[in-house]
Amino acid sequence: MPRRHLPTLLLAATLCLAGASTRAEAPLLPRGFKLPAPLSTERFVLRPALLRDAALDHEAIASSVRHLDQEVYPGGRWAASMTLEKAQVELGYYQYQAQLRRGFAYLIMDPNQQRSLGRVYVWPSEKRGYDAMLNYFVRESELPTGLAETLEPALRAWLAREWPFQRVLHYRALGSAAYRELPNKQPAE
């Protein structure tokens, strides 16, 4: 099979897998809610992650395997196992979820939008008492620059100003151990 068909096949596989998702089936946003414009600052541009961004996204993950698998998602192997093909499937899945308004993934881009600096997720919360969850990561090389410390308050303000959520769970501020301790929503919630 010619390689030119690979993106189409990956997107088709993603769409099939998305049907088996364990995430909430209901849209995260109310009908008629207009999605916020991409967030742009002097340090970064936050824009929707699309299938076509897989190479940029994969490079950011591959450059930060130790940081992601040991610090952001302790004990995981998500970053270590990420291939370009898996990045394509993942971004195809996120693009599809955004089309259904079930969840949103954004790339954190440098101001020139040539390099991915990480990802931001605005997703339904699986934890009781929260209607949405915010999570993000920045590439390891950006940690000494203070990008995460600049990003966090900008994201909080953007969510409060532009999104309709009452209570947002901030995964990074909470940490993975404390997150696991929170009670899960019941199926009817």
TIKOL-245110 format. One line per field, with one value per residue (C-alpha): residue number from 1; residue in one letter; chain; x, z, y. Coordinates in steps of 0.5 Angstrom, whole numbers, plus 2048, in hexadecimal, padded with zeros to 3 digits. Example, Ala and Ser with C-alpha at 12.3 -4.5 7.8 and 13.67 -1.06 7.14 Angstrom:
BEGIN
pos	c(1 / 2) .
code	c(A / S) .
unit	c(A / A) .
px	c(819 / 81B) .
pz	c(810 / 80E) .
py	c(7F7 / 7FE) .
***
This chain:
BEGIN
pos	c(1 / 2 / 3 / 4 / 5 / 6 / 7 / 8 / 9 / 10 / 11 / 12 / 13 / 14 / 15 / 16 / 17 / 18 / 19 / 20 / 21 / 22 / 23 / 24 / 25 / 26 / 27 / 28 / 29 / 30 / 31 / 32 / 33 / 34 / 35 / 36 / 37 / 38 / 39 / 40 / 41 / 42 / 43 / 44 / 45 / 46 / 47 / 48 / 49 / 50 / 51 / 52 / 53 / 54 / 55 / 56 / 57 / 58 / 59 / 60 / 61 / 62 / 63 / 64 / 65 / 66 / 67 / 68 / 69 / 70 / 71 / 72 / 73 / 74 / 75 / 76 / 77 / 78 / 79 / 80 / 81 / 82 / 83 / 84 / 85 / 86 / 87 / 88 / 89 / 90 / 91 / 92 / 93 / 94 / 95 / 96 / 97 / 98 / 99 / 100 / 101 / 102 / 103 / 104 / 105 / 106 / 107 / 108 / 109 / 110 / 111 / 112 / 113 / 114 / 115 / 116 / 117 / 118 / 119 / 120 / 121 / 122 / 123 / 124 / 125 / 126 / 127 / 128 / 129 / 130 / 131 / 132 / 133 / 134 / 135 / 136 / 137 / 138 / 139 / 140 / 141 / 142 / 143 / 144 / 145 / 146 / 147 / 148 / 149 / 150 / 151 / 152 / 153 / 154 / 155 / 156 / 157 / 158 / 159 / 160 / 161 / 162 / 163 / 164 / 165 / 166 / 167 / 168 / 169 / 170 / 171 / 172 / 173 / 174 / 175 / 176 / 177 / 178 / 179 / 180 / 181 / 182 / 183 / 184 / 185 / 186 / 187 / 188 / 189) .
code	c(M / P / R / R / H / L / P / T / L / L / L / A / A / T / L / C / L / A / G / A / S / T / R / A / E / A / P / L / L / P / R / G / F / K / L / P / A / P / L / S / T / E / R / F / V / L / R / P / A / L / L / R / D / A / A / L / D / H / E / A / I / A / S / S / V / R / H / L / D / Q / E / V / Y / P / G / G / R / W / A / A / S / M / T / L / E / K / A / Q / V / E / L / G / Y / Y / Q / Y / Q / A / Q / L / R / R / G / F / A / Y / L / I / M / D / P / N / Q / Q / R / S / L / G / R / V / Y / V / W / P / S / E / K / R / G / Y / D / A / M / L / N / Y / F / V / R / E / S / E / L / P / T / G / L / A / E / T / L / E / P / A / L / R / A / W / L / A / R / E / W / P / F / Q / R / V / L / H / Y / R / A / L / G / S / A / A / Y / R / E / L / P / N / K / Q / P / A / E) .
unit	c(A / A / A / A / A / A / A / A / A / A / A / A / A / A / A / A / A / A / A / A / A / A / A / A / A / A / A / A / A / A / A / A / A / A / A / A / A / A / A / A / A / A / A / A / A / A / A / A / A / A / A / A / A / A / A / A / A / A / A / A / A / A / A / A / A / A / A / A / A / A / A / A / A / A / A / A / A / A / A / A / A / A / A / A / A / A / A / A / A / A / A / A / A / A / A / A / A / A / A / A / A / A / A / A / A / A / A / A / A / A / A / A / A / A / A / A / A / A / A / A / A / A / A / A / A / A / A / A / A / A / A / A / A / A / A / A / A / A / A / A / A / A / A / A / A / A / A / A / A / A / A / A / A / A / A / A / A / A / A / A / A / A / A / A / A / A / A / A / A / A / A / A / A / A / A / A / A / A / A / A / A / A / A / A / A / A / A / A / A) .
px	c(800 / 803 / 805 / 801 / 7FB / 7FD / 7FA / 7F4 / 7F4 / 7F6 / 7F1 / 7EC / 7EF / 7EE / 7E7 / 7E5 / 7E9 / 7E6 / 7DF / 7E2 / 7E4 / 7E3 / 7E2 / 7DB / 7D7 / 7D4 / 7D7 / 7DB / 7D8 / 7D1 / 7CE / 7CF / 7D5 / 7DB / 7E1 / 7E7 / 7EC / 7F3 / 7F6 / 7FC / 802 / 809 / 80B / 807 / 801 / 7FB / 7F8 / 7F4 / 7F8 / 7F6 / 7F8 / 7FD / 801 / 803 / 80B / 80B / 807 / 80C / 812 / 810 / 80E / 815 / 819 / 816 / 815 / 818 / 815 / 80E / 80E / 812 / 80F / 809 / 806 / 80A / 80B / 808 / 80B / 807 / 80C / 811 / 80C / 80A / 80C / 80A / 804 / 802 / 802 / 7FE / 7F9 / 7F8 / 7F8 / 7F3 / 7EF / 7EF / 7ED / 7E7 / 7E5 / 7E6 / 7E1 / 7DC / 7DD / 7DF / 7E6 / 7EC / 7F3 / 7F7 / 7FF / 803 / 807 / 80D / 80A / 80C / 808 / 80E / 810 / 80B / 80D / 807 / 800 / 7FA / 7F4 / 7ED / 7E9 / 7E3 / 7E5 / 7E4 / 7E4 / 7DE / 7DD / 7E0 / 7DD / 7E4 / 7EB / 7F1 / 7F8 / 7FE / 805 / 80B / 811 / 817 / 81C / 817 / 817 / 81D / 819 / 813 / 80E / 80A / 80A / 808 / 803 / 7FF / 7FC / 7FB / 7F7 / 7F3 / 7F1 / 7EF / 7EB / 7E7 / 7E6 / 7E5 / 7E2 / 7DB / 7DE / 7DC / 7E1 / 7E7 / 7EC / 7F3 / 7F7 / 7FE / 7FD / 7FA / 7FF / 7FE / 7FD / 7F8 / 7F4 / 7F4 / 7F1 / 7EB / 7E4 / 7E2 / 7DC / 7D6 / 7D3 / 7CD / 7D1) .
pz	c(800 / 7FE / 804 / 802 / 804 / 80B / 80E / 80B / 80E / 815 / 815 / 814 / 819 / 81E / 81C / 81D / 824 / 826 / 826 / 82B / 830 / 837 / 838 / 839 / 832 / 834 / 831 / 836 / 833 / 833 / 82C / 829 / 82D / 829 / 82A / 82C / 827 / 828 / 82E / 82C / 830 / 82F / 831 / 82E / 829 / 82C / 826 / 824 / 823 / 81C / 819 / 814 / 81B / 81C / 81A / 81F / 824 / 824 / 824 / 82A / 82E / 82B / 82E / 835 / 836 / 83D / 840 / 83D / 840 / 846 / 848 / 845 / 844 / 84A / 848 / 841 / 83B / 836 / 834 / 833 / 82F / 82A / 823 / 81D / 81B / 822 / 823 / 81C / 81F / 826 / 822 / 81D / 824 / 827 / 820 / 820 / 827 / 826 / 820 / 825 / 82A / 82F / 831 / 82E / 82D / 82C / 829 / 82D / 827 / 827 / 825 / 81E / 81E / 81C / 822 / 827 / 82E / 831 / 831 / 835 / 836 / 838 / 839 / 83D / 845 / 847 / 84E / 852 / 853 / 84D / 846 / 842 / 843 / 841 / 840 / 83C / 83B / 838 / 835 / 83A / 836 / 838 / 83F / 841 / 83D / 842 / 83C / 841 / 846 / 841 / 83E / 844 / 846 / 83F / 83E / 844 / 842 / 83B / 83E / 843 / 83E / 837 / 839 / 83D / 842 / 84A / 84D / 849 / 84C / 84B / 84A / 84A / 850 / 854 / 852 / 84F / 856 / 859 / 853 / 854 / 85B / 858 / 858 / 851 / 84E / 84E / 847 / 848 / 849) .
py	c(800 / 807 / 80B / 811 / 80D / 80C / 813 / 811 / 80A / 80D / 812 / 80C / 808 / 80E / 80F / 807 / 808 / 80E / 80A / 806 / 80C / 80B / 813 / 816 / 816 / 81C / 823 / 826 / 82D / 82F / 830 / 836 / 838 / 83B / 838 / 83D / 840 / 83D / 840 / 845 / 848 / 84A / 843 / 83F / 83D / 838 / 835 / 82F / 829 / 826 / 81F / 823 / 825 / 81E / 81F / 826 / 822 / 81C / 820 / 824 / 81D / 819 / 81F / 81E / 817 / 817 / 81D / 81B / 813 / 815 / 81C / 81D / 816 / 813 / 80B / 80C / 80A / 80E / 813 / 80D / 809 / 80F / 80E / 813 / 80E / 80E / 816 / 816 / 811 / 815 / 81C / 819 / 817 / 81E / 821 / 81C / 81E / 825 / 825 / 821 / 826 / 821 / 823 / 828 / 827 / 82D / 82D / 833 / 836 / 83A / 842 / 840 / 83A / 836 / 831 / 82E / 82F / 82A / 829 / 82B / 827 / 82A / 824 / 821 / 820 / 818 / 81B / 81D / 824 / 827 / 828 / 828 / 827 / 82B / 827 / 829 / 827 / 82B / 828 / 827 / 82C / 832 / 830 / 835 / 83B / 83B / 839 / 835 / 83B / 840 / 83B / 839 / 83F / 841 / 83B / 83C / 843 / 840 / 83B / 840 / 845 / 841 / 83A / 839 / 834 / 835 / 831 / 82F / 829 / 82B / 825 / 828 / 82C / 826 / 820 / 819 / 816 / 81B / 81B / 813 / 814 / 818 / 815 / 813 / 815 / 810 / 80E / 813 / 819) .
***
